[in-house]
Amino acid sequence: MFTAFCLVAGASAPADEKSASAVVEALHDSLLVMMKDAEALGFEGRSAHIAPVVAQSFDPRMIAAMATGTYWKKLSQEQQEQLTGALERLSVATYAGRFNGYSGESFQVLSEQPEAQGTVFVNSELVKGDGEVIVLKYLLLPSDAGWRIIDVYYLGIYSELGMRRSEYAAILQRDGFKGLLGALDQKSADYAAGLLR
């Protein structure tokens, strides 16, 4: 999973003063603000709200490299930038599409758990209005820009990055690079149209 580190960032750089937990808390706080005003904002407003937060919280280039595995090395710099941009747009669309209302939800950051290669898991929970608890684990990597999220584990075990790797590998094999870009842009459009949640 971590082989892409050497392809993108080299050795891990020290994180800035902002802790890994603080990055996750800032994302959660922004999501709650967006959720509480979701209807008035609409999809475009929610996208505009969360886009800078996604840029400050995630490392889209690392995610793109890890999601495509060894295929990443075969891409030109322009293609890498295109893929990184498409994935960042999809992340924004996903948050804007899924977090489209508020029913008393809250987030709680519970702990940090050091992992390999200098990464850290931030363990957290989404507590729904009815009391149901959804476990969310964020994997963060230190960089020159500070801690950045590179994966999210839904229910604490289902890796978003792992699911993307399988999906993207199949698309690349079947439709090539242009096919993957088209699939990512289509998924973003489907969130905007309310076809995905």
Secondary structure, 3 states (H helix, E strand, C coil): CHHHHHHHCCCCCCCCCCCHHHHHHHHHHHHHHHHHCHHHHHHHHHHHHHHHHHHHHECHHHHHHHHHHHHHHHCCHHHHHHHHHHHHHHHHHHHHHHCCCCCCCEEEEEEEEECHHHCEEEEEEEECCCCCEEEEEEEEEEECCEEEEEEEEECCCEEHHHHHHHHHHHHHHHHHHHHHHHHHHHHHHHHHCCCCC
